[in-house]
Amino acid sequence: MIEQNPKNRGDKRLTSEQYARLRAEAAAPYRGLRKFIYFSFGASGLIGAVIFLAQLAAGQNVSNALPNFALQVGIVALMIFLFRLERGRAKS
């Protein structure tokens, strides 16, 4: 006969903390992953913007660097918007 672990008596009740955490995850799945992605893409866009800004300041290949700089700034702005939107959803 297999002995049961005394801590696992078949009582599968959740504590109020576990229940609240599960409800929050069910309401907004993968919130932590989305925030990480927003932060990562925003940081990448910021690095790219700095590089293209340096190229613009040096006057190198301005016709190519300007649209790329604008794209990087747009990515950073989008990630900031999405991160704030995500944070706003968490409060409500």
C-alpha positions as CSV (number, residue, x, y, z in Angstrom):
1,M,0.0,0.0,0.0
2,I,1.3,3.5,-0.8
3,E,1.5,5.9,2.1
4,Q,0.1,9.4,1.5
5,N,2.0,12.5,2.4
6,P,0.4,13.9,5.5
7,K,0.6,17.4,4.0
8,N,-1.4,16.2,1.0
9,R,-4.6,14.9,2.5
10,G,-6.7,15.5,-0.5
11,D,-7.7,18.9,0.9
12,K,-7.4,21.1,-2.2
13,R,-8.6,24.4,-0.8
14,L,-6.7,27.5,-1.8
15,T,-5.7,30.2,0.5
16,S,-7.1,33.6,-0.1
17,E,-3.7,34.8,-1.4
18,Q,-3.5,31.9,-3.9
19,Y,-7.1,32.5,-5.0
20,A,-6.5,36.3,-5.5
21,R,-3.3,35.5,-7.5
22,L,-5.2,33.0,-9.7
23,R,-8.1,35.5,-10.3
24,A,-5.6,38.2,-11.3
25,E,-3.9,35.9,-13.7
26,A,-7.2,34.8,-15.2
27,A,-8.3,38.4,-15.6
28,A,-5.0,39.4,-17.4
29,P,-3.0,36.4,-18.6
30,Y,0.7,36.9,-19.3
31,R,0.8,40.4,-17.9
32,G,4.4,40.0,-16.7
33,L,5.5,38.7,-20.0
34,R,3.8,41.6,-21.9
35,K,5.5,44.1,-19.6
36,F,8.9,42.5,-20.1
37,I,8.3,42.6,-23.9
38,Y,7.3,46.3,-23.8
39,F,10.4,47.1,-21.7
40,S,12.7,45.1,-24.0
41,F,11.4,46.6,-27.2
42,G,11.4,50.0,-25.8
43,A,15.0,49.7,-24.7
44,S,16.0,48.3,-28.1
45,G,14.2,51.2,-29.8
46,L,16.0,53.7,-27.5
47,I,19.4,52.2,-28.3
48,G,18.6,52.4,-32.0
49,A,17.4,56.0,-31.7
50,V,20.6,57.0,-30.0
51,I,22.6,55.4,-32.8
52,F,20.6,57.0,-35.6
53,L,20.7,60.3,-33.7
54,A,24.5,60.1,-33.6
55,Q,24.5,59.4,-37.4
56,L,22.3,62.4,-38.0
57,A,24.5,64.6,-35.8
58,A,27.6,63.5,-37.7
59,G,25.8,64.2,-41.0
60,Q,26.4,60.6,-42.3
61,N,23.8,59.2,-44.7
62,V,21.1,61.6,-43.5
63,S,18.6,60.4,-46.1
64,N,18.7,56.9,-44.7
65,A,19.2,57.8,-41.0
66,L,16.3,60.2,-40.6
67,P,13.5,57.7,-41.4
68,N,15.2,55.0,-39.3
69,F,15.5,57.5,-36.4
70,A,11.8,58.4,-36.7
71,L,10.9,54.7,-36.7
72,Q,12.9,54.1,-33.5
73,V,11.3,57.0,-31.8
74,G,7.9,55.7,-32.8
75,I,8.7,52.3,-31.4
76,V,9.8,53.8,-28.1
77,A,6.6,56.0,-28.0
78,L,4.4,52.9,-28.7
79,M,6.1,50.8,-26.0
80,I,5.6,53.6,-23.5
81,F,1.9,53.9,-24.4
82,L,1.4,50.1,-24.2
83,F,3.2,49.9,-20.9
84,R,1.1,52.7,-19.4
85,L,-2.0,51.2,-20.8
86,E,-1.1,47.9,-19.1
87,R,-0.4,49.6,-15.8
88,G,-3.7,51.4,-16.0
89,R,-5.6,48.2,-16.5
90,A,-3.9,46.7,-13.4
91,K,-5.2,49.5,-11.2
92,S,-8.8,49.1,-12.4
